[in-house]
Amino acid sequence: MKFNWGTGIVLAFIGFISFIMYFIITMNVDERFEHELVTEDYYAEELAYQNDIDKLNNANTLKENVSYVITEKGLTITFPEAIDYKNITGKVFLYRPSNKQLDFETAISLSNSNLLIPDKRLVDGRWNIKIDWQYKGNSYLFKEKINY
């Protein structure tokens, strides 16, 4: 058998296709490359996204927005002082991008203008925090990426 340009090109194509097929099969089978969607019901949440935009705009109109401080006790979320904390309702959702099992949601229950999320609930690393809260019929939203 004589080795010429045509044979070389065919062998190069076969080698390239073999590499791509190996890569695709490895990515689909290997558990190290297991990736999850951000949310299970992605399309329904996408349709409701305009509500989030409206809530963010409402929060931007406040003189003082929600803030947070990382302490040794945990994550302290502070609501605006000008607002009566007894009338604040809503939920705090903490999302861990690297591990879905660490995500959790808690209802807002205040005895003062601060809400403490204990240190034992949070693992070091990156978190996305979403505070969806209501006060006297108005809805507000606070979103932030934090490193705990």
N, C-alpha and C positions, 0 to 999 in steps of 0.2 A: 504494500500500500504506500502510495506516495503522499507526502504531507505538503499541501499547497495552501494558498490563501483561503480558498473556499472551505477546506477542512478546518483551518484555524478559526475562521469566523463561526462555523457551526459549533465547534467545541467551546468557543467563548460564550455563545448564546446558551448552550446547554449548562455550562458552569454557572452563568449568571442566574438562569431560571432555577437551577438547583439551590443556589444560595438563597434566593428570595423565598422559595417554597420552605426551606429549612427554617428561615426566620419567621415566616407566618405561622407555621405549625408550632414552633417553640413559644411564640407569644400567646397563642391560644390555649396551649396545654399547661404551661408552667404556672404554678400557683404564685410564684413571686411577682408575676406581672398581672395579678388580679386587680382590676380597677372597678370602682363602684361609681354610679351616678351620684350627683350631689343630692338629689332627692328622687324618691320613687315615682312621684306624680309630677313630673317635670312640666308637662304641657298645661295642666290645670293651674299650677303656680305661675306660669308665664302669662296666662290670661288675667290673673289677678294682680299682676305687677304694677298696673297703673294705680291701684289702691296704695301700694307701698310708696310710689312716687309722691302721691298726694300727702301721705302721712309725713314723709321726709320734708316736704315743703312746709307743712304746718309746724314741724319742729324747728325749722330754720327761722320762722317768724317769732319764736320765743326770745325774750331778752336773755335768758339763761337756759341752756340746753342740759340734757343729762350728761354727767361726767362720771369718770371712774378713776379709782386709785388702787394700785396693787400694794397690799400690805402683807405682813407675815400671817395674819389671820385668814386672808383670802382676798377676793376681789370685792371692793366696796363700790357700789353704784350709788351715786348721789343724784337725786332729783332736784329740780329747781326749788330754791328756798321760797320764792314768791307764790308757789302753788301749795295749797293745803294738801298735805300728803295723805290725809284720810280719804280723799275722794279719788285717789289714783288707783286704777285697776289695770290689769294686763298681764303679759307674760314676758319672761326673759328666756331666750333660746341661745344656748352655747353650742356651736358647731365646731367639731374638730376635723379639719380637712384630711388628716392622715389616718383617722380611725373612727368609723361610724359608731362603734360600740361606746365611745366616750361622749357622744352627743347627749345633751339633756335639756329639758325644758322645765321651768319652774314658774309658778304663779307669783305675781307681785303682791306681797303682804308686808305692809310697812307699819312700824311703830314710831318711826321718825322719818326724816327725809332720806335716809340711807337704807340700802339693801345690801346685805353681806352674803356673798356666795363663798362657803367655807373652802379653805385650802385643800381639804381632803377630797373634794369633788373635782378639783382641777389638776391636771398633769402638766408638767413643764412643756412648753412649746407654743405653737401658734394656735390661736382660737379666733373664730369669728363670732362676735356677740351681736345679737339682734334683740332690741328691747321694743316691743310693741305695746304701747300704753295708751290709756284713755283718761281724760280728765274733763268732767262736765260736758259730755257729749262730743268732744273733739278727740280725734285719734292722732297719735304721734308715733314716730318711729325713729329709733337711734340704731345705727349700724356702725360697727368698728371692727378692725382687725387688731388683735392684741397678741403680744408675746408674753406669756406667763412664766 
